[in-house]
Amino acid sequence: MTQEKNDAPNVEQPTESTDPGVPENTHEQQVNQLNQLLNESKDAFLRAKAENENVRRRATEDVAKAHKFAIESFAEHLLPVMDSMYAALQHHNEDLNKLKEGVELTLKQLSGALEKGKIIEIHPEVGAKFDPHLHQAISMVPSEQEANTIVTVLQKGYLIADRVLRPALVTVSQAK
């Protein structure tokens, strides 16, 4: 017997059933089940995608609101200070000592409001080491103090949440 060589690829001819022992309607049922599963998966995917977009949108809105109203709490602490300033201006006919007392009380209110707003004073001591992260040197002056120490404080500085809001303005001793 001689075998003929066939160069054509081996392609199965389509039949109504790939498994002769399985009836055709079972294949249709499987196709229907797979289509149903595909549709359910598509639906679940679209729902998850929509939920993800909603979460992203809500997060963006929350961040925008946080930026917009971040100062609200601090402003609430400042309102009594503003009220005190207006009250002081209304009592302009009273003596100077009462006006001074009112200003001092208002300053205490303002200091309390800053403290509640987590704003901390930077008020370095004379003779303290100059720190470029907290202080801004306006000039260097000859002094008997050690070099690079604070000679005078011209203006207090402030921190907010461990970040320099404004450095303290100082003069610094010059090296001899």
Buried (B, 14 or more C-beta within 10 A) or exposed (E): EEEEEEEEEEEEEEEEEEEEEEEEEEBEEEEEEEEEEEEEEEEEEEEEEEEEEEEEEEEEEEEEEEEEEEEEEBEEBBEBBBEBBEEBEEEEEEEEEEBEEBEEEBEEBBEEBBEEBEBBEBEBEBEEEBBEEBBBBEEBEEBEBEEBBBBEBEEEBBBBEEEBEBBBBBBBBBEE
